Amino acid sequence: MDAYDEGSKARHLPDGPDGSLPEGPASAGSTPDSTPCADQESTDQESVGQESVPQHHDSQAPTAQAPGPQTPGPQAPTADPPVPVPTPTGIASLPLRSQIVAALALAVVAVVACVHLGMVFLHVAPSNTVTKQHGRAIDDWIYPEFEQNWKLFAPNPLQQNIDVQVRAQVRGADGGITETGWYDLSALDGAAIDGNLLPSHTQQNELRRAWDFYIGTHDNDNHPVGLRGDLSERYLRRIVVLRLDREGAGGKGGVVESVQVRSRTTNVPPPKWSEEQVSDTPVLRELPWWTVPEEDVTDARTEASAG
């Protein structure tokens, strides 16, 4: 009876101070029959724990990762976007026929530009074999429009004001002949240039170069010198007839029969600090009267109407 009670107490009283089973081998008060039961219960608990808690291998065990930017994984390759074809510009954008015409035009312009540069170079270059053999062709190309004037770089540059003036004899509609006064063509050009930011080449140089061309091919008695004397005379006459028609010198129904050109040369006064003394009296040079051919009058009216 005492043995049963002791065994009963051993079964129901807590084995440890906190009510848990003591660690290590079974206590002295336990019976041999209780050991298999405890082992079976612990085995059942371990099997249940193994089924409820999944086991992970070390290689597959989840690891805590520090927060940070996620590195994107490999993505599937994508096709490259189509490369846009550049749109042709300039001559390439024209049709084939237009491209051929434009190319030919550019080739002609390039050839003419090269020929002109070559002619100007030969004109200003010292005398050589080419200029001696082809001097006439070079002069015909240069004069009178492209003549080179080097007086600006001479030791004694131009120090005179030269005004080109003209008057005309006009046949009126009634058949009578009247003589106009002097038209100062240089003063008219100067008034057109004054205040003009982009004056034309003709306003600046046409009349002046025509007069220089004339006096360079004539002596002081107005006789032509060389083969270009007649050319310079016709060139100057056409210019003054055109200018007279532009100014309406003939009047309504009038026809210019003849013209006379003269120059009025005045020395530029020297500065105050200079001791040079020059005359301030104008010097006049009058040319003979020139009969105006019918083709000059027609050309002058045609150019005036076109302008």
Secondary structure, DSSP 8 states (H G I E B T S, - for coil): -HHHHHHHHHHHS-SSTTSS--SSS--TT--TTHHHHHHHHHHHHHHHHHHHS----TTT-----------------------------GGGGS-HHHHHHHHHHHHHHHHHHHHHHHHHHHHHS---HHHHHHHHHHHHHHTTTT----GGGSSS---EEEEEEEEEEEE-TTS-EEE---EEHHHHHHHHHTT-SS--HIIIIIHHHHHHHHHHTB-TT--B-STTHHHHHHHHHHHHHHHHHHTTTT-TT-EEEEEEEEEEEEE----TT-------S-EEEE---EE--HHHHHHHHHHHHH-
